[in-house]
Amino acid sequence: MDVLQRIDEQVKHSPIVIYMKGTPQFPQCGFSMRAAAALRECGVPFDHVNVLDDPEVFQNLPRYADWPTFPQVYIGGELVGGCDITLELHASGELKPMMEAAVAKAAPEG
């Protein structure tokens, strides 16, 4: 599978995913650390991809949504942005409802 297809699958099948340097538990960059911390503080589960462990994703993710830097946060299949935008949404109280809505939408109906 082409790397851009793989990224597309991850983004579309994960209600919330952060592409970051390192992991939420062991971030490898300050921007990734702050963005992941904002997501964690919302108390909504999210997925992560450590771009340092996947050179193909590291090299090609900036092409996927035309966003040149890391981290990149996707909620509900859409690019929210990087660290600054994620922190602004968290500070304004908008991040948690966005995350909750994406998880609720992705939940199987039953």
N, C-alpha and C positions, 0 to 999 in steps of 0.2 A: 504494500500500500504506500502510495506517495505520502510524503511527510505533511503536505498541506491537507490531504484527505484525512490523515490521522488526527491532525489538530482539529479539523472541522468536526470529526466524530466526537472528540473529547469535549469540545465546546457545546455541541448540540445534545449530548447525552448526559451531561453533568449540569445540574441546575446552577451550581456556582463552582467556578474553578479559577484558581490563581496560578499563573505561570510566574515562577519566582526563582531567584537564585538561592538555592538551599531548600529547606523545608520549614513549615511553620514552627517546628520545635527547635530547629537549628538553622536559622537564616544565615545566608552568606553575604548579605548586603543590607545596609541600613534602610533603604527604601523598601525592600522586600519584607524586612522585619516589621516596619511600621504598618504596611498595608495588611500583612497577615494578622497582626495584632488587632487591627480595627475589625477585621472579619471575625476573629475569635471572640472579641468582646460582644459581638451581636448574639452569640450563643446559638447560631444556626450552623449545622454541619456544612462543610465545603470540601472540595477536592483541591489538590495542588499537583503541579508538575514542576519538578526541579529541573530547570533548563540546563543546569551545569552537568546533570547526569545524561542529558540527551543532546549531543552536539547538533543533530539535525534540526531539532525544535529550536534550539538556541539561535541557529543561523537563519531559520525560515519563518519563525513566528512574526518578526517585524513586517514581513510581506503579507501575512494572513489578513490583518486588519489595518494595515498601513499605520502601525504605531511602532515607533523605533526603539522604545526603551522597555526595560523590565522594572518592576513587575507589570503584568497585565491581568486585570480582573475582568472576568466574564460572568454575567448574571443573566440567566434566562436566555442563553445563546447569543447575547449581545455584549460587545466590548463596553465596559463601564469606563475604564481608563486605567491610569497608573496609580502611583502612591498618592499624589496630591489630591486627585479627584476622589479617591476612596476615602481619604482622611476628611475631606470636606463633606462628603455625604454622611460619614459617620458623625461628625460634629453637628451637623444640622438635623440628625435624627432620621434621615432618609434611607440610610444603608440597610438597617435591620428590616424594615417593611419590604424593601426591594428583594432582599434575600428570602424572607418568608414567603413572599408571593411566588418567587421562582421555584422554591421547594414544593409549595402547594400545587402549583401548575404541573409539576413533573410527577407528582404522586399518582399512582394508579387509582383509577376510580373504582370504588367498591362499595 
